[in-house]
């Protein structure tokens, strides 16, 4: 949990990648539920994430938690970005088959995250979604919509994020991720 909080503070909030993230931290509406058992196969991991989906929805009207971060630091297979994407596709299918599409949203973070529309794996824009370990972020769609409406023109967020990543530079961004990894994981 501490590594996820450090990453959230030093990366997401410090760089203002998602302007509404700070308020979630202040209001303590972020639930962090790590899956640390490295022996789990895909089916068991999928079941654990499904359980978190159900839990977030069940608690949404009675709990302060509005979003769930699920770090998966010890699962070697998910360290491969393509394997991670395959796993996320399974989760998206689960979301749709449970009629959670439009209710829940999945965001993803990974140590080697790459947007598919970038030609270079070294593009600085990838760092907006890079994290020290594979991570699933479950969000309530209603809360995302409210945050977007309160923000105004959200099309500028992506552009500002790219500018922030460019001005920070890949060496500094790698240093931040490596420091978190060394402090909490190694």
Helices and strands as residue ranges (DSSP letters): H 2-7, I 8-13, H 21-26, E 30-32, H 42-59, E 67-72, G 76-79, H 81-97, E 104-109, G 124-129, E 134-140, H 141-151, H 155-168, H 170-184
